[in-house]
Amino acid sequence: MRALALNLVILLGLVSPAGAAVPERGTDADDVAGTAAAIRVLDRSRDGARVVSWTVSTPSLEMSSSMPLQVHVILPTGYGKQPERRYPVLYALPGTSNEASVWLTNIHTVELTRELGLIVVIPDGTYDADGGGFYTDWVDRTTSRGVANWETFHTQELVSWIDDRYRTIRARSGRAVVGISQGGFGSMSYAARHPGIYGAAASFSGAVDIYHGLQCRIGAATLVAGIMTGLNQVQPFAPFGDPVTNAANWRAHDPGSLVENLAHTRIDLYTSTGFPGESDLSDPAVPGTVAMEAVLHQSNLCFKDAADAAGVAYGWHSYSVGTHAWKYGDRSLKDYLPRLMRFFDGGR
């Protein structure tokens, strides 16, 4: 099973290339869960003029008390010089076995947003780059991780916490979410489940259908089970429950099944066939990156079928060449950012 899980991680997670602040105490009582007050700041540091990194914990993610989470904030150039200006926010979600910092290192988000009036918020979606929480409040609270309410942390606590600390546009018209790989599932699921929070959503090589298409439903259940048992050492279906007896919960988190909720959201899907480019052939991980991109391309096709049937508009950015490797995440972000800024400027 361990070997299976590691193979699944190669498939679902992107393959990676090789001044402390005084703690800010928050309330960890149950009655503040789901609010900004649930977040406790343990540390804060800066990396250059634009990146602020926060170390936090929350009772919504019980294990964060011993394995704190990172939240990186990329500020617009000149943020401190325009104290009256408010900015739109892009939340960027990492994939399986990825720390939040991959959006700073493996994908060149800081460089690509240098000229944009945009705040980017990058929270952890894993504990120390493990298998990840699949961007949901876990059904099973009896695992070694206890309470694992990732969705509550990201969509309720963190959004309010960011709005309290930064000069944001506090409306769906000024808020977007993007994710890569497992994070692409998260971005689309969050947008479909919380259409009042996010006005735009994008997925880069994401698992954007986990239930609507039968083929994608079976594939998603297999991947979730392998990652949970192999990397997280918990029950195979701890996040969503058993795919048969808890089918309603899988459906309730599936972007394809909830596609009608996205009718008034700007949607962009970036996907590739998995066919490698010439420069990919020297990458020893290419068999895994090729296979995973092909699998996730099918997931995107399942979502496409659902959106087409429902008459929901979306941006379809499908490439004939591209694997599940980091440089294609950069390619997607370069193309997406101008589209996103047009949305924030009042266009669709």
C-alpha positions, -999 to +999 in steps of 0.1 A: +000+000+000+029+023+007+043+019-028+008+024-042+004+056-022+037+070-033+028+063-069-005+081-063+013+111-049+034+113-080+002+113-099-019+137-078+007+160-064+031+180-085+066+166-086+089+191-070+124+201-083+151+195-062+127+379+124+102+363+146+073+384+159+058+383+193+031+356+193-004+370+189-028+351+211-062+342+197-091+325+214-092+287+207-127+282+222-152+263+201-175+293+200-150+312+178-144+284+153-152+296+118-143+332+126-111+352+123-108+350+161-100+313+158-067+320+142-037+323+166-006+339+152+026+322+164+052+340+142+055+365+114+084+372+091+091+391+059+109+380+027+118+411+008+095+441+004+064+422-007+061+388+010+048+385+046+048+349+060+026+341+090+028+310+112-007+302+126-028+276+143-065+271+147-088+248+167-105+239+134-073+220+125-065+203+157-031+191+146-020+227+139-014+231+176+017+209+172+023+214+135+015+250+127+004+262+093+020+288+070+001+316+053+021+337+028+008+370+017+022+387-014+015+424-013+012+447-043+042+469-051+038+502-032+012+488-009+025+509+020+026+541+000-011+542-008-029+539+026-064+546+012-063+521-016-081+487-014-070+457-034-086+425-048-074+392-034-064+360-051-063+329-028-038+303-042-041+267-030-013+241-032-015+204-042-007+171-026+027+169-008+031+206-014+038+233+012+022+267+006+056+280-004+055+262-038+036+293-051+067+314-041+094+290-054+082+265-079+057+289-095+069+325-099+039+342-084+059+371-068+075+380-101+044+376-122+023+399-099+049+426-095+030+451-117-005+441-106-027+458-080-034+425-063-029+408-030-022+370-032-028+348-001-012+313-001-023+291+028-011+256+036-034+228+025-012+201+041+007+195+074+044+196+065+038+185+029+019+153+037-010+140+016-032+170+023-067+175+036-086+176+003-101+210+011-130+197+031-141+194+067-133+158+074-162+134+082-141+112+103-129+129+135-116+097+151-083+097+132-050+107+147-056+142+133-087+149+153-108+178+140-096+185+105-119+213+092-098+226+063-128+241+045-138+261+076-102+274+080-098+285+044-132+298+036-144+313+069-116+319+093-088+329+068-109+351+045-122+371+075-087+372+091-072+386+059-099+412+055-092+423+090-055+428+085-052+440+049-069+466+028-089+443+007-121+446-014-145+428+009-168+415-017-170+385-041-163+410-070-128+415-054-121+379-044-108+349-064-094+315-057-070+294-078-055+260-071-031+235-086-036+198-087-054+188-054-056+226-049-075+228-082-102+206-067-102+229-036-105+261-056-134+248-077-152+231-047-149+262-026-162+284-053-191+261-060-200+257-023-194+293-014-205+314-044-210+344-022-174+345-013-155+341-046-164+359-078-138+340-099-122+306-097-095+287-116-079+253-116-045+244-129-043+207-137-069+201-110-091+172-100-122+192-108-147+163-109-148+137-082-184+124-086-204+137-115-187+115-142-186+078-132-151+073-145-139+103-126-158+092-095-140+058-094-106+075-101-111+100-074-121+074-048-090+054-056-067+084-053-082+097-021-079+062-005-043+057-016-032+091-003-050+089+030-036+055+038-002+059+023+008+094+032-016+105+060-018+071+078-055+075+083-086+057+072-090+056+034-121+078+032-116+100+062-122+133+044-155+126+026-167+093+041-173+061+023-180+068-014-211+045-014-227+051+020-216+088+021-222+094-016-243+125-008-213+141+008-190+134-022-216+149-044-220+179-021-183+187-026-180+179-063-176+209-086-192+190-115-223+181-094-225+217-081-218+234-115-250+254-115-238+272-084-210+286-107-234+303-132-224+337-120-187+330-113-159+335-137-144+300-143-111+291-159-098+256-164-062+249-174-055+213-185-031+194-208-033+160-224-001+148-207+019+147-239+055+157-230+074+185-246+109+180-258+124+195-226+103+171-205+121+140-218+152+146-196+131+147-164+133+114-146+098+120-132+082+123-166+064+089-165+045+101-134+039+136-146+026+123-180+003+098-164-011+122-138-018+150-163-037+125-185-058+114-155-066+149-145-073+159-181-102+133-179-114+149-147-115+183-165-135+167-194-160+153-168-165+188-155-167+202-190-195+178-198-214+189-166-209+226-174-220+222-210-251+203-200-260+230-174-253+258-198-227+273-174-199+294-191-163+287-184-129+294-199-114+262-214-076+263-218-066+229-230-030+223-243-019+195-265+015+195-249+020+196-211+026+173-181+020+176-144+053+195-139+059+229-124+067+249-155+032+243-168+019+258-136+039+289-145+024+288-180-011+287-166-005+316-142+010+338-169-021+333-190-046+336-161-035+368-144-045+392-172-079+375-174-083+378-137-074+414-136-100+422-163-126+405-141-115+426-112-117+457-134-154+450-140-154+426-169-164+389-171 
